[in-house]
C-alpha cells in the first residue's frame, strides 16, 4: 500500500498556541481518531474519537492489549509486525507507519481501519513514539471488493465468449463454463443444465 511520505517539520515556540487548540478542533470536526504509542513502554494514548472508532466509551481506558483484542484475528499478526518494524524502519530513514486491518467493534460490527502515523525519535536518536490517526475505510474497502467482483465477472464473461468462439462442442463449453463459474463464485460444486424444449 502506498502512503504519503512525511518529513519532520519543526514547530517554532511561537507557534505552540495555535496547534493544540486548533488541531484538536480539526480532529474532532472530521472524527479522526488520534493516538500515540510509546514504543518503549507499550503505553497507548488515544483520543475520544479514536476510542469511538472501536465502539468504546470515550472515557474508557483503551490499552494496547485492548486494541490488539479488537483487531480481527486474521489481521492481528500483520498489525503487530507493522508496529514492531516501525522503529527499525525509522532508523533507516523512513519514519512513516501505515497498516490496514479489520477491527471488531464493541457492538459486534466488523469495520476496516487504516492507522497511519509517523515515528518520532527520542533525544538519543532512538525511536520513542508513533503518533498517528485512525480512519474508518470500510466504505472504500467495500467499493474495492465490488470492483474486484465486477472485474472477475467481466473476465469470466470474456473467457466464456472465447470458449464459445473457439469451439462449438457443447460438452467442452459446459466444462469450461462450470470451471470458470466455480472459480469466480468460489463454489465447491457447479451444475449446468441444458434446456431442450
C-alpha positions in Angstrom: 0.0 0.0 0.0 1.4 3.4 -0.9 1.3 6.1 1.6 2.3 9.7 1.6 5.9 10.3 2.7 6.2 12.5 5.7 9.1 14.5 6.9 9.6 16.1 10.3 8.7 19.8 10.3 9.9 21.8 13.4 7.3 23.7 15.3 8.6 27.1 16.4 7.9 28.0 20.1 5.7 31.0 19.0 3.5 28.5 17.0 2.7 26.5 20.1 -0.5 28.3 21.0 -2.0 27.6 17.6 -1.5 23.9 17.2 -3.1 22.2 20.3 -6.4 24.1 20.3 -6.9 24.2 16.5 -5.6 20.7 15.9 -8.0 19.3 18.5 -10.9 21.1 16.9 -9.9 19.9 13.4 -9.6 16.3 14.5 -13.0 16.5 16.2 -14.6 18.1 13.2 -13.6 15.2 10.9 -13.9 12.5 13.5 -10.3 11.4 13.0 -9.1 9.1 15.8 -5.7 10.4 17.2 -3.4 8.0 19.1 0.1 7.9 20.4 2.1 4.7 21.2 5.1 4.8 23.4 7.5 2.3 21.8 9.5 1.8 25.0 6.7 1.1 27.4 3.9 0.0 25.1 1.6 2.6 26.6 -1.2 3.6 24.2 -2.9 7.0 24.5 -5.9 7.7 22.3 -8.4 10.5 21.7 -12.1 10.1 22.5 -12.7 9.9 18.7 -10.2 7.1 18.4 -11.9 5.1 21.2 -15.2 5.6 19.4 -13.8 4.1 16.2 -13.6 0.8 18.2 -17.0 1.2 19.8 -15.6 2.2 23.1 -16.8 4.8 25.5 -14.7 8.0 25.2 -13.9 7.9 29.0 -13.0 4.2 29.0 -9.4 3.1 29.2 -8.1 1.7 25.9 -4.8 -0.1 26.2 -2.6 -1.7 23.6 -3.8 -5.1 24.7 -7.4 -4.0 24.2 -6.5 -2.6 20.8 -5.0 -6.0 19.7 -8.0 -7.8 21.1 -10.2 -5.7 18.8 -8.1 -6.4 15.7 -9.5 -9.2 13.6 -7.6 -12.4 14.4 -6.5 -12.9 10.8 -5.0 -9.4 10.7 -3.6 -9.3 14.2 -0.1 -10.7 13.4 0.3 -8.3 10.5 -0.5 -5.3 12.7 1.9 -6.4 15.4 4.7 -6.8 12.8 4.0 -3.4 11.3 4.3 -1.8 14.8 7.5 -3.8 15.6 9.1 -2.8 12.3 8.1 0.9 12.6 11.1 1.8 14.9 13.8 0.0 12.8 12.4 1.5 9.6 12.6 5.0 11.1 16.2 4.4 11.9 16.8 3.5 8.3 15.2 6.9 7.3 11.6 6.0 6.8 9.5 7.3 9.7 6.2 6.5 8.0 3.8 4.0 9.5 0.6 2.7 7.8 -1.4 -0.5 8.2 -4.9 -1.6 7.1 -6.9 -4.1 9.2 -10.3 -5.2 10.2 -11.5 -4.4 13.7 -14.2 -5.9 15.8 -16.2 -3.1 17.5 -17.6 -3.5 21.0 -21.1 -3.8 19.4 -20.1 -6.7 17.2 -19.6 -4.8 13.9 -16.5 -5.5 11.8 -15.0 -2.4 10.2 -11.9 -1.7 8.1 -9.5 0.7 9.6 -6.4 2.5 8.4 -3.9 3.5 11.0 -1.3 5.9 9.7 1.4 7.9 11.5 4.9 8.9 11.9 7.7 7.6 14.2 9.3 10.2 16.5 12.9 9.8 17.7 13.9 10.5 21.3 16.8 12.6 22.5 19.2 9.7 22.0 18.1 9.3 18.4 16.2 6.1 19.1 12.6 5.5 18.1 10.4 6.7 21.0 6.8 7.1 19.9 4.5 6.6 17.0 2.0 9.4 16.6 -0.9 8.7 14.3 -4.5 8.8 13.3 -7.1 6.1 12.6 -9.6 6.3 9.8 -12.6 4.1 9.1 -12.1 2.9 5.5 -15.0 0.4 5.4 -16.8 2.1 2.6 -13.6 2.2 0.5 -12.9 -1.5 1.1 -16.5 -2.4 0.2 -16.1 -0.4 -3.1 -12.8 -2.2 -3.8 -14.5 -5.5 -3.2 -17.4 -4.6 -5.6 -14.9 -3.5 -8.2 -12.9 -6.8 -7.9 -16.1 -8.8 -8.2 -17.1 -6.8 -11.3 -13.6 -7.4 -12.9 -13.9 -11.1 -12.1 -17.3 -11.3 -13.7 -16.0 -9.5 -16.8 -13.1 -11.9 -17.1 -15.4 -14.8 -16.7 -17.7 -13.4 -19.5 -14.7 -12.9 -21.7 -13.4 -16.4 -21.1 -16.8 -17.9 -21.9 -17.1 -15.8 -25.1 -13.5 -17.0 -26.1 -14.5 -20.7 -25.4 -17.7 -20.3 -27.5 -15.9 -18.7 -30.4 -13.2 -21.4 -30.5 -15.4 -24.4 -30.0 -19.0 -25.4 -30.7 -18.6 -28.6 -28.8 -21.3 -28.4 -26.1 -19.6 -30.8 -23.6 -16.4 -28.8 -23.8 -18.2 -25.5 -23.5 -20.1 -26.8 -20.4 -16.9 -27.9 -18.9 -15.2 -24.5 -19.4 -18.4 -22.7 -18.1 -18.6 -24.9 -14.9 -14.9 -24.4 -14.1 -14.9 -20.7 -14.7 -18.1 -20.0 -12.8 -16.8 -22.2 -10.0 -13.6 -20.2 -9.7 -15.4 -16.8 -9.8 -18.0 -17.8 -7.3 -15.6 -19.9 -5.2 -18.1 -22.7 -5.3 -17.2 -26.3 -4.5 -19.8 -27.6 -6.9 -21.4 -26.0 -10.0 -24.1 -27.7 -12.0 -25.1 -26.6 -15.5 -28.3 -27.6 -17.2 -29.3 -27.6 -20.8 -32.9 -26.9 -21.6 -34.2 -28.9 -24.6 -37.8 -27.8 -25.3 
